[in-house]
Amino acid sequence: MKLRSTTAFAAARVLAVAATCLSVTTMSAAAENVLRWAAQGDALTMDPMSASEAPTIAASRKIYDSLVYPDKDVKFVAGLATSWEPIGPTTWEFNLRQGVKFHDGSDFTAEDVKFSIERAKSETSDYQGYIESVTGVTIVDPMTVHIETSGPNPILPNQLATIFIMSKAWSEANDVTQPQDRSAGEETFAVRNAMGTGPYKLALREPGIRTVLEKNPDWWGAGEYPHELDRIEFTPISNPATRVAALLSGEIDFLLDPPTQDLARIENTPGLQVKQVAQVRTIFLGMNQGVDKLLTANVDENPFKDIRVRQAIYHAIDVNAIQRKVMRGFAIPAGVVTSPAVHGYSEELDERLAYDPEKARTLLAEAGYPDGFSIQLDCPNDRYINDEAICQAAVAMLAKVGIDVSLSAISKTLHFPKIHNRETDFYMLGWGVPTLDSHFAFSYLYKSADEGWNGTGWVDPEVDAMTDAIEVEIDLAKRDQMIADLWKNVDDNVNYVPIHHKVIVWAMSDKFDMPMSADNDPRFRYLTYR
């Protein structure tokens, strides 16, 4: 399948620079099958419970296992648990895989499961929302655990697919029984070191520079998956031209996030291939309506408290133009902040408010801002495809209706803490749903909390109660209706301005084959050489 045409890529000069910018081939000679790859941003940490952020989750999944595994089709299959079933209204039984070893050779047991789930629920964990209903873990025997919940929880296995199992003994020995507190800038041993049971061992971690993984020859899944790679070398490369130059020159074999403007050039290069698939992720803008005075606005009150202002911003942004000009067609305009692959999504829900600058100006005038106001938009510049360019387009569109927006585009390592710490008025965020269930989006993006990913500051006790209720409702028809009602409630409030559902594009050597996953997590265990 041919991708759409793109602008010419002037890479002759960049190719020469790339050789000095990259050092990804060191230490590769001794390994038989080596994959060198790159993306614009790095994992935030090696602590598997510190940051619920997709590249960080993807990095953890290569080193750690979970009880339930999302396979290449993002279907939930056996991981460290071989079977599971509810044995009572509020209890699930998980039977654990026999004979599994951690990378240091120690045995995996139920003690590690109990420890890891309790660690994921601790105060500094960014994964509390995944397993909020879990009230306790009981060890039945070394290979069996019972997980108790506050009520019936039909989606607990889905939620556990992103809770990675750590070695209790290793964590205690290295003083990392609590997750790293990233919002406080904490550094711990788990930030640059890891001890899992997964397909690869962490051999080298240089944050922002390079990460090297080595094959775990004793991995339990070696007979179930191809598992052909001996070594994986990752280099984050923030500059788009340099990333492409590295791929074209053969310095890397796989590029996770090729720039949309260079896809045709890559596809037409002998020895390279391009793949694409719709991603389980939506890009949107959030507005802080939870404070009386904003940090960056030129007015004393908070304009975002008025729904007419939020609606005006929605009407002012032409997402179709962003899709055509910024994303070059590799995006699907969105009317809701969850993707079609998520349970609870509906096409009716995904209908956008119309692009209507005149209506936006009318709404602003009705809200008391006939001349608009000024505000800062915070945006990452190394997380999503064309993230800064999307924000630049939004800034220009909002200016046309009288809202003067200054753009602050910074690294995700600085941007995400601003959301967590409520230090942003207006921001971009992209959201994936690893559980493939709407409850995850409600829990993290709408449920009220003093910190976390809901930077809108919106508090609605009814939404909080409904979010809790759908997690434990076992009448599936009733649950689906509750989800639909909740989406209607939050969508009408316009907490967020949806931009688009992402389309993943990967570029790679044609000497190997690797299936694409809709969560944009390369499952290297499936990679096979041709």
C-alpha positions as CSV (number, residue, x, y, z in Angstrom):
1,M,0.0,0.0,0.0
2,K,1.4,3.4,-1.0
3,L,1.3,6.3,1.4
4,R,0.3,9.8,0.3
5,S,2.9,11.9,-1.4
6,T,5.0,14.3,0.7
7,T,7.4,17.2,0.4
8,A,11.0,16.6,-0.7
9,F,13.4,15.8,2.1
10,A,16.7,17.7,1.9
11,A,18.8,15.1,3.8
12,A,22.3,15.3,2.1
13,R,23.6,17.7,4.8
14,V,21.8,15.9,7.7
15,L,23.2,12.5,6.7
16,A,26.7,13.8,7.3
17,V,25.7,15.2,10.7
18,A,23.9,12.0,11.7
19,A,27.1,10.0,11.8
20,T,28.4,12.3,14.5
21,C,25.1,12.6,16.4
22,L,24.5,8.8,16.8
23,S,26.4,6.1,18.5
24,V,24.2,3.1,18.4
25,T,26.5,0.5,17.1
26,T,28.8,0.2,20.0
27,M,28.9,-3.2,21.7
28,S,26.9,-4.9,18.9
29,A,29.6,-7.1,17.3
30,A,29.3,-10.0,19.7
31,A,25.5,-10.3,19.3
32,E,24.0,-12.3,16.4
33,N,20.7,-10.5,15.9
34,V,20.9,-6.8,16.9
35,L,18.1,-4.3,16.5
36,R,19.0,-0.6,16.5
37,W,16.0,1.7,16.8
38,A,15.0,5.2,17.6
39,A,12.1,7.5,18.6
40,Q,11.8,11.2,19.4
41,G,11.5,10.7,23.1
42,D,12.8,8.4,25.8
43,A,11.1,6.5,28.6
44,L,10.6,8.7,31.6
45,T,12.0,6.2,34.1
46,M,12.8,2.5,34.5
47,D,10.6,2.3,37.6
48,P,7.6,0.4,36.2
49,M,5.1,2.1,38.5
50,S,6.2,5.7,38.5
51,A,4.9,7.0,35.2
52,S,1.8,5.9,33.4
53,E,3.1,7.1,30.0
54,A,3.1,5.0,26.9
55,P,6.8,5.0,26.0
56,T,7.6,4.2,29.6
57,I,5.0,1.4,29.7
58,A,6.5,0.0,26.5
59,A,10.0,0.1,27.9
60,S,8.8,-1.7,31.1
61,R,7.0,-4.4,29.1
62,K,10.2,-5.5,27.5
63,I,11.9,-6.1,30.9
64,Y,9.0,-7.0,33.1
65,D,6.0,-9.3,32.8
66,S,2.5,-8.8,34.0
67,L,-0.1,-11.4,35.1
68,V,-2.1,-10.8,32.0
69,Y,-0.4,-9.9,28.7
70,P,-1.8,-7.7,25.9
71,D,-0.6,-9.5,22.8
72,K,0.2,-8.1,19.3
73,D,-3.5,-7.6,18.7
74,V,-4.0,-6.0,22.1
75,K,-6.0,-9.0,23.3
76,F,-5.5,-10.2,26.8
77,V,-3.7,-13.6,27.1
78,A,-1.8,-15.5,29.8
79,G,1.4,-13.9,31.1
80,L,2.7,-14.7,34.6
81,A,-0.7,-16.0,35.3
82,T,-1.8,-19.1,33.3
83,S,-5.5,-18.8,34.3
84,W,-7.9,-16.6,36.3
85,E,-11.5,-16.7,37.3
86,P,-13.8,-15.0,39.8
87,I,-14.5,-17.3,42.7
88,G,-16.9,-15.0,44.6
89,P,-18.6,-11.6,44.1
90,T,-15.4,-9.7,45.1
91,T,-12.6,-12.2,44.7
92,W,-10.6,-13.3,41.6
93,E,-8.2,-16.3,41.7
94,F,-5.0,-16.2,39.7
95,N,-3.0,-19.3,39.1
96,L,0.7,-18.4,38.5
97,R,3.1,-19.8,36.0
98,Q,5.4,-22.4,37.4
99,G,9.2,-22.3,37.0
100,V,9.6,-18.6,36.2
101,K,12.9,-16.9,37.2
102,F,13.8,-13.3,37.6
103,H,16.8,-12.1,35.7
104,D,19.0,-12.7,38.7
105,G,18.0,-16.3,38.8
106,S,15.7,-16.0,41.8
107,D,12.2,-17.7,41.8
108,F,9.1,-15.8,40.9
109,T,6.3,-16.5,43.5
110,A,3.0,-15.2,44.8
111,E,5.0,-13.0,47.3
112,D,6.2,-10.9,44.3
113,V,2.7,-10.6,43.0
114,K,1.3,-9.4,46.3
115,F,4.2,-7.0,46.7
116,S,3.9,-5.5,43.2
117,I,0.2,-5.0,43.4
118,E,0.6,-3.3,46.8
119,R,3.4,-1.2,45.4
120,A,1.2,-0.1,42.5
121,K,-1.4,1.1,44.9
122,S,1.0,3.2,47.0
123,E,0.9,7.0,47.2
124,T,3.7,7.7,44.7
125,S,2.5,5.2,42.1
126,D,1.0,6.5,38.9
127,Y,-0.9,3.2,38.5
128,Q,-3.4,3.6,41.4
129,G,-6.2,4.3,38.9
130,Y,-5.7,1.0,37.1
131,I,-6.5,-1.1,40.2
132,E,-8.4,1.4,42.4
133,S,-11.0,-1.3,43.3
134,V,-8.3,-3.7,44.7
135,T,-8.6,-3.9,48.5
136,G,-6.2,-6.8,49.2
137,V,-4.1,-9.7,47.9
138,T,-4.1,-13.0,49.7
139,I,-1.4,-15.6,49.1
140,V,-3.1,-19.0,48.9
141,D,0.1,-20.9,48.1
142,P,3.4,-20.0,46.3
143,M,1.6,-20.3,42.9
144,T,-1.9,-19.0,43.7
145,V,-3.2,-15.6,44.8
146,H,-6.7,-14.3,45.5
147,I,-7.2,-10.6,44.7
148,E,-10.1,-8.9,46.6
149,T,-11.9,-5.9,45.2
150,S,-14.3,-3.4,46.8
151,G,-17.1,-4.8,44.6
152,P,-17.6,-7.1,41.6
153,N,-15.0,-6.1,39.0
154,P,-15.5,-7.6,35.6
155,I,-12.4,-5.9,34.1
156,L,-9.8,-6.7,36.7
157,P,-7.7,-8.9,34.3
158,N,-7.6,-6.0,31.8
159,Q,-6.4,-3.6,34.5
160,L,-3.7,-6.0,35.7
161,A,-2.2,-6.2,32.2
162,T,-0.2,-3.0,32.9
163,I,0.8,-3.8,36.5
164,F,4.3,-5.1,36.1
165,I,5.7,-7.7,38.6
166,M,8.9,-6.8,40.4
167,S,11.1,-8.9,42.6
168,K,10.2,-8.2,46.2
169,A,13.7,-9.3,47.4
170,W,15.5,-7.0,44.9
171,S,13.2,-4.1,45.7
172,E,13.8,-4.4,49.4
173,A,17.6,-4.9,48.9
174,N,17.8,-1.7,46.8
175,D,15.4,0.4,48.9
176,V,12.8,0.8,46.2
177,T,9.7,-0.7,47.8
178,Q,8.0,2.5,47.0
179,P,7.7,3.9,43.4
180,Q,9.8,6.9,42.5
181,D,8.0,10.2,43.1
182,R,8.7,11.8,39.8
183,S,6.6,14.9,40.5
184,A,8.9,15.7,43.4
185,G,12.0,15.0,41.3
186,E,13.0,12.0,43.3
187,E,15.9,9.7,42.1
188,T,16.0,6.0,43.2
189,F,17.9,2.9,42.2
190,A,14.9,1.7,40.1
191,V,15.2,4.8,37.8
192,R,18.2,3.3,36.0
193,N,18.1,-0.3,37.1
194,A,15.5,-3.1,36.7
195,M,14.8,-6.7,37.8
196,G,12.0,-8.4,36.0
197,T,11.1,-11.8,34.5
198,G,10.6,-10.4,31.0
199,P,12.1,-11.3,27.6
200,Y,15.0,-8.8,27.9
201,K,17.4,-7.8,30.6
202,L,18.5,-4.2,31.1
203,A,22.2,-4.0,30.2
204,L,22.7,-0.3,30.0
205,R,20.6,2.7,30.9
206,E,21.7,6.2,30.0
207,P,18.6,8.4,30.2
208,G,18.1,10.5,27.1
209,I,21.2,8.9,25.5
210,R,20.9,5.2,25.1
211,T,19.3,2.1,26.5
212,V,20.6,-1.4,25.7
213,L,18.6,-4.6,26.4
214,E,20.0,-8.1,26.1
215,K,18.0,-11.3,25.5
216,N,16.9,-13.3,28.5
217,P,17.7,-16.8,27.4
218,D,15.8,-18.3,30.3
219,W,12.6,-16.4,29.6
220,W,9.5,-18.6,30.1
221,G,8.0,-17.4,26.8
222,A,10.9,-18.4,24.6
223,G,9.0,-21.4,23.3
224,E,5.8,-19.5,22.8
225,Y,7.1,-16.5,20.9
226,P,9.8,-16.1,18.1
227,H,12.1,-14.2,20.5
228,E,14.8,-13.9,17.9
229,L,16.6,-10.8,19.0
230,D,19.8,-11.1,21.0
231,R,20.3,-7.4,21.6
232,I,18.2,-4.2,21.4
233,E,19.8,-0.8,21.2
234,F,17.6,2.3,21.6
235,T,18.6,5.9,21.0
236,P,16.2,8.8,21.5
237,I,16.7,11.4,18.7
238,S,14.6,14.5,19.1
239,N,15.4,16.1,15.7
240,P,13.1,14.6,13.0
241,A,15.5,15.1,10.1
242,T,18.3,13.3,12.1
243,R,15.9,10.4,12.9
244,V,15.1,10.0,9.2
245,A,18.7,10.4,8.2
246,A,19.7,7.6,10.6
247,L,17.2,5.3,9.0
248,L,18.1,6.1,5.4
249,S,21.8,5.6,6.1
250,G,21.2,2.2,7.9
251,E,22.4,3.4,11.3
252,I,19.1,2.3,12.7
253,D,16.8,-0.5,11.6
254,F,13.5,0.7,13.0
255,L,12.0,4.2,13.5
256,L,8.9,4.3,15.7
257,D,7.8,7.8,14.8
258,P,8.8,8.8,11.3
259,P,7.8,12.4,10.4
260,T,4.7,12.4,8.2
261,Q,6.4,14.7,5.6
262,D,9.1,12.0,4.9
263,L,7.0,8.9,4.6
264,A,7.0,8.7,0.8
265,R,10.7,9.1,0.7
266,I,11.2,6.4,3.2
267,E,8.8,4.0,1.5
268,N,10.5,4.5,-1.9
269,T,13.9,3.8,-0.4
270,P,15.1,0.2,-1.3
271,G,15.5,-2.0,1.8
272,L,12.9,0.0,3.9
273,Q,9.2,-0.6,4.5
274,V,6.4,1.6,6.0
275,K,3.4,0.3,8.0
276,Q,0.4,2.0,9.5
277,V,-2.5,1.3,11.7
278,A,-5.1,3.3,13.8
279,Q,-3.8,3.8,17.3
280,V,-5.6,3.6,20.6
281,R,-4.8,7.2,21.5
282,T,-6.5,10.6,21.1
283,I,-4.9,14.0,21.1
284,F,-6.7,16.9,22.9
285,L,-6.4,20.2,24.7
286,G,-7.3,20.5,28.4
287,M,-8.5,23.7,30.2
288,N,-8.1,24.3,33.9
289,Q,-11.5,25.4,35.2
290,G,-10.8,24.4,38.8
291,V,-9.1,27.6,40.0
292,D,-10.4,31.2,40.5
293,K,-7.5,32.8,38.8
294,L,-5.3,31.4,36.1
295,L,-1.5,31.6,36.1
296,T,-1.0,33.0,32.6
297,A,-4.2,34.9,31.7
298,N,-4.4,38.6,31.5
299,V,-7.8,38.7,33.3
300,D,-8.5,38.5,37.0
301,E,-11.1,35.8,36.8
302,N,-10.8,32.3,35.2
303,P,-12.5,32.4,31.7
304,F,-12.5,28.6,31.6
305,K,-15.0,28.4,34.3
306,D,-17.6,29.6,31.8
307,I,-18.7,26.7,29.5
308,R,-19.2,29.3,26.7
309,V,-15.5,30.0,26.6
310,R,-14.7,26.3,26.5
311,Q,-17.2,25.9,23.7
312,A,-15.7,28.9,21.9
313,I,-12.3,27.3,21.9
314,Y,-13.7,24.1,20.5
315,H,-15.5,25.9,17.7
316,A,-12.4,28.0,16.9
317,I,-10.1,25.0,16.1
318,D,-10.3,23.6,12.6
319,V,-9.2,20.0,13.1
320,N,-9.8,19.1,9.5
321,A,-7.2,21.6,8.5
322,I,-4.8,20.2,11.1
323,Q,-5.5,16.7,9.7
324,R,-4.7,17.9,6.1
325,K,-1.9,20.3,6.6
326,V,-0.1,19.3,9.8
327,M,-0.7,15.5,9.9
328,R,-0.8,15.0,6.1
329,G,-3.9,12.8,6.5
330,F,-2.4,10.5,9.1
331,A,-5.0,11.3,11.8
332,I,-8.8,11.0,12.3
333,P,-10.7,14.1,13.5
334,A,-12.1,13.3,17.0
335,G,-15.2,14.4,18.9
336,V,-14.4,12.5,22.0
337,V,-11.2,11.8,24.0
338,T,-11.2,8.0,23.5
339,S,-10.6,6.0,20.4
340,P,-12.9,3.5,18.4
341,A,-11.1,0.5,19.8
342,V,-12.2,1.3,23.4
343,H,-15.3,-0.3,24.9
344,G,-17.9,2.4,25.3
345,Y,-17.0,4.4,22.2
346,S,-19.8,5.3,19.8
347,E,-19.8,7.0,16.4
348,E,-22.5,9.3,17.7
349,L,-20.3,10.4,20.6
350,D,-17.5,11.1,18.1
351,E,-19.4,13.8,16.3
352,R,-17.5,17.1,16.7
353,L,-18.9,20.5,17.4
354,A,-18.7,22.4,14.1
355,Y,-15.7,24.5,13.2
356,D,-17.4,28.0,13.4
357,P,-15.1,31.0,14.2
358,E,-18.1,33.4,14.1
359,K,-20.0,31.3,16.7
360,A,-16.8,31.2,18.8
361,R,-16.6,35.0,18.8
362,T,-20.3,35.3,19.7
363,L,-19.8,32.9,22.6
364,L,-16.8,34.8,23.9
365,A,-18.8,38.1,23.8
366,E,-21.7,36.5,25.6
367,A,-19.3,35.2,28.3
368,G,-18.0,38.8,28.8
369,Y,-14.9,38.6,26.5
370,P,-15.8,40.6,23.4
371,D,-12.1,41.4,22.9
372,G,-10.9,38.0,24.0
373,F,-8.1,37.4,26.5
374,S,-4.6,36.1,26.5
375,I,-3.4,32.7,27.8
376,Q,-0.4,30.3,27.6
377,L,-0.7,27.0,25.9
378,D,1.7,24.3,27.2
379,C,2.7,21.7,24.7
380,P,5.2,18.8,24.6
381,N,7.7,18.9,21.7
382,D,9.0,15.4,21.9
383,R,6.0,13.1,22.7
384,Y,3.4,12.9,19.9
385,I,3.8,13.1,16.1
386,N,3.9,16.8,15.2
387,D,2.9,17.8,18.7
388,E,4.4,21.3,18.6
389,A,3.1,21.9,15.1
390,I,-0.4,21.0,16.2
391,C,-0.2,23.5,19.0
392,Q,1.1,26.2,16.6
393,A,-1.9,25.6,14.4
394,A,-4.2,25.9,17.3
395,V,-2.6,29.1,18.4
396,A,-3.1,30.7,15.0
397,M,-6.8,29.6,14.9
398,L,-7.5,30.9,18.3
399,A,-6.0,34.3,17.4
400,K,-8.6,34.6,14.7
401,V,-11.4,34.7,17.3
402,G,-9.6,37.1,19.6
403,I,-7.8,34.7,22.0
404,D,-4.1,35.7,22.2
405,V,-2.2,32.5,22.9
406,S,1.5,32.2,23.7
407,L,3.0,28.8,23.1
408,S,5.3,27.1,25.5
409,A,6.6,23.9,23.8
410,I,9.0,21.9,26.0
411,S,10.1,18.3,26.6
412,K,7.6,15.9,27.9
413,T,9.9,15.4,31.0
414,L,9.0,19.0,31.9
415,H,5.5,19.2,30.4
416,F,3.8,16.2,32.1
417,P,4.8,17.3,35.7
418,K,3.1,20.6,35.0
419,I,-0.2,18.8,34.5
420,H,0.4,16.6,37.5
421,N,1.3,19.5,39.7
422,R,-1.5,21.8,38.4
423,E,1.0,24.3,37.0
424,T,-0.7,24.7,33.7
425,D,-3.8,26.6,32.5
426,F,-4.2,25.2,29.0
427,Y,-2.4,22.2,27.8
428,M,-2.0,19.4,25.2
429,L,-2.3,15.8,26.2
430,G,-2.6,12.5,24.3
431,W,-4.4,9.6,26.0
432,G,-4.3,5.9,25.3
433,V,-6.4,3.2,27.0
434,P,-4.4,0.1,27.8
435,T,-7.4,-1.6,29.4
436,L,-9.5,-1.0,26.3
437,D,-12.3,0.0,28.6
438,S,-13.9,3.5,29.1
439,H,-13.5,3.3,32.8
440,F,-9.8,3.9,32.4
441,A,-10.4,7.3,30.7
442,F,-13.0,8.3,33.3
443,S,-10.7,7.4,36.2
444,Y,-7.7,9.3,34.9
445,L,-9.2,12.2,32.9
446,Y,-12.4,13.1,34.7
447,K,-12.4,11.8,38.2
448,S,-11.6,14.6,40.6
449,A,-8.1,14.6,42.3
450,D,-5.6,17.1,43.6
451,E,-3.0,15.8,41.3
452,G,-2.6,13.4,38.4
453,W,-3.6,13.5,34.7
454,N,-6.9,15.4,35.2
455,G,-5.5,18.9,34.9
456,T,-8.9,20.4,34.3
457,G,-9.6,20.8,38.0
458,W,-13.2,19.8,37.4
459,V,-15.0,18.3,40.4
460,D,-18.3,16.5,40.0
461,P,-19.3,14.1,42.7
462,E,-21.9,12.4,40.4
463,V,-19.1,11.7,37.8
464,D,-16.9,10.3,40.6
465,A,-19.6,8.0,41.8
466,M,-20.5,6.8,38.3
467,T,-16.9,6.1,37.6
468,D,-16.6,4.0,40.7
469,A,-19.9,2.3,39.9
470,I,-19.0,1.1,36.3
471,E,-15.9,-0.6,37.6
472,V,-17.9,-2.9,39.8
473,E,-21.1,-3.4,37.7
474,I,-21.5,-6.9,36.4
475,D,-24.8,-6.5,34.5
476,L,-23.1,-5.8,31.2
477,A,-26.1,-4.2,29.5
478,K,-26.6,-1.9,32.5
479,R,-22.9,-1.1,32.6
480,D,-22.9,-0.2,28.9
481,Q,-25.8,2.2,29.5
482,M,-24.0,3.7,32.5
483,I,-20.9,4.3,30.3
484,A,-22.9,5.9,27.6
485,D,-24.6,8.2,30.1
486,L,-21.3,9.1,31.6
487,W,-19.7,10.0,28.3
488,K,-22.7,12.2,27.5
489,N,-22.3,14.0,30.8
490,V,-18.6,14.7,30.5
491,D,-18.7,15.4,26.7
492,D,-21.5,18.1,27.3
493,N,-19.3,19.8,29.9
494,V,-16.5,20.4,27.3
495,N,-13.6,19.7,29.7
496,Y,-11.4,18.9,26.8
497,V,-11.2,19.9,23.1
498,P,-10.6,16.8,21.1
499,I,-8.2,17.1,18.2
500,H,-7.8,13.7,16.5
501,H,-7.3,10.0,17.0
502,K,-3.8,9.1,16.1
503,V,-2.7,6.9,13.2
504,I,0.5,5.0,13.9
505,V,3.2,4.8,11.2
506,W,6.3,2.7,11.6
507,A,9.3,2.7,9.3
508,M,11.8,-0.2,9.3
509,S,14.2,-2.4,7.5
510,D,12.6,-5.0,5.2
511,K,15.1,-7.6,6.5
512,F,12.7,-8.5,9.3
513,D,9.0,-8.5,10.0
514,M,7.3,-7.2,13.1
515,P,3.5,-6.9,13.6
516,M,2.1,-3.5,14.5
517,S,0.2,-3.0,17.7
518,A,-2.5,-0.5,18.1
519,D,-1.0,0.8,21.4
520,N,2.2,1.8,19.5
521,D,4.3,-0.6,21.7
522,P,6.7,-2.6,19.5
523,R,6.4,-6.2,20.6
524,F,9.9,-7.2,19.8
525,R,9.2,-10.7,21.1
526,Y,7.3,-11.2,17.8
527,L,10.0,-10.0,15.5
528,T,11.2,-12.5,12.9
529,Y,14.0,-12.2,10.4
530,R,13.3,-12.9,6.7
